[in-house]
């Protein structure tokens, strides 16, 4: 595994001093020693999470029985091995998903801060947790990790990136790459057209909205051919974005595509339990600082 080199943001906003969620000073004994236990891994995987004990306790980590397809935690009333959304889908294009937390409450707030409140450095912390999830997938006997040749990220349109100033998925993928030792290909996938805001769309409408929105550049086709890829993003809701990206890379010759995200929706169908609606930048500005 490669060690992440220190950058300017590490000096200005050191991860081991303050909680990235609430801003409280971190006790020295907890600094860079917090751990998350994923998938029954004894004692958890130690990562410098930069969450205080209270905020870490408020994040709904995925630690129980998970969907064999998308990786979301299965609800207690679901006796099967697959979540309701995956059962209802026509078949996802990606092979397997890995997720760290449910997209609600404190976890959703952290993601929204990173995306809409100019806190791009949160990607350091979220990628560390994603790395813990990935490393927890190591074989218990051999220690071997899932086999992935390259890491790629969900691309953002040039228009949206010019407004936000960065692509949070790309930031997560770069940080994750350095932590798990899988090379990141930043130009493996591009978005070729604008798409509508998807927070109010149904699963079918999302798939239609993203149809043919992504392509693999010609100079990347030979590189991806026959390769196993890991697609990184911040949030997974219905899987429409992951499927559209995976489909483009599979059509370009990739052997398979897996997906890793920080947060994912819950295994429920009730409207009140669905992932929080992502607010637009204008809505967040109207609400003022939080």
Buried (B, 14 or more C-beta within 10 A) or exposed (E): EEEBEEEEEBEEBBBBEBBBBEEEEBEEEBBBBBBBBBBEBEEBBEBBBBBBEEBBEBBBBBBEBBBBBBBBBBBEEBEEEBBBBBEEBEEBBBBBBBBBBBBBEBBBBBBBBBBBBEBBBBBBBBBBBBBBBBBBBBEEEEEEBBEBBBBBBBBBBEEEBEEBEBBBBBBBBBBBBBBBEBEBBBEBBBBEEEBEEBEEBEBEBBBEBBEEBBBBEEEBBEBBEEBBBBBBBBBBBBBBBBBBBBBBBBEBBBBBBBBBBBBBBBBBEEEEEBBBEBBEEEEBEEEEEE
